Amino acid sequence: MDTGILILRLLVGLLIAGHGVQKISSHLGGRGLEGGTEEFRADGFRGGALTALAAGGGQIGSGLLLAAGFLTPLAATGAIGVMTVALTVKWQNGLWVQNDGYEYPLVLIGTAAALAATGPGAWSLDTALGLTPYPLWWTALVLAAGVGSGLLTRLALHRQAPAAARTAARGER
């Protein structure tokens, strides 16, 4: 079981961190901070470079913490938060990823929640430092804080599209 949790932590944690690197640099196929800023503006967010830095930094930090199995509840909360924002951006496209849907962020949210519930496993910094086991009730707190912070971020930073743009998006005249 510990080997499976280690593989899951490494895969998901490093993918989340890599996604954050792409938001703020030209590494791993990213378009640099300018590209990350453009992406957020195109998705209707305010804040420009600061928003891209915060999102990228949150993804890098939470992803690396998950991969290392260090402060797992905090890492899962961060991952759930940034992926909740991504889910809200893709919500209008439906579930499936081939339509730019929210399937992938949902899988990452579920995986982070599962890691919060199971703990990081024996091969983790949490275990090496004697921080485990975390009580199961932390999972509810992690989910509430992660989803809540993501929704609050969306509410605080997302601009409402002008009425003409909303009408055009719905196909009305």
C-alpha positions, 0 to 999 in steps of 0.5 A: 500500500505504501508503494502505491501511495508513494507513486500517487503522491509523486505523480500528482504532486509533480504534475501539479508543481509542473503546471505551476512552473508553466504558469510563471516560466518558459520551462516545461513548455510554459510561455513565461510569466507573460504567457501565464498573465495572458492566460489569466486575463483571457480567463477573465481574472484581474491582477495580471502578473501577480495573479499568475505568480500566486497561482503558479507559486501555489501550484509549485508549493502544494505540488512539491509538498504533496510529492514529498509527503510533507505537511500533507493536509496543508499540501492537499488544501493548496492543491484543492484550492488551485484546482477548484479555481481551474474547475470553475474556469472550465465548468462552462465546457462540461466535464470531459477534457476533450472539450476543455472541460473540468475532468482533469482538475476534478481528478486532481481535487479527488486525488488530493482529498484521498491523500489527505484521507489516507495520509502520505504513507510510510515513505514520506517526510511526514512519517519520518518526522513523526507527524503522522497519522493525521486524524481522518476528520482533517479530510473534511477540513482540507476539503472545506478549506481547499474548495472554499479558498478556491471559490473565494479566489474566483469570486475576488479576482474574476471579472464579470464579462461585459453584457455584450460579451455574455450575450455573444457567448450565449449566441443571442443577438 
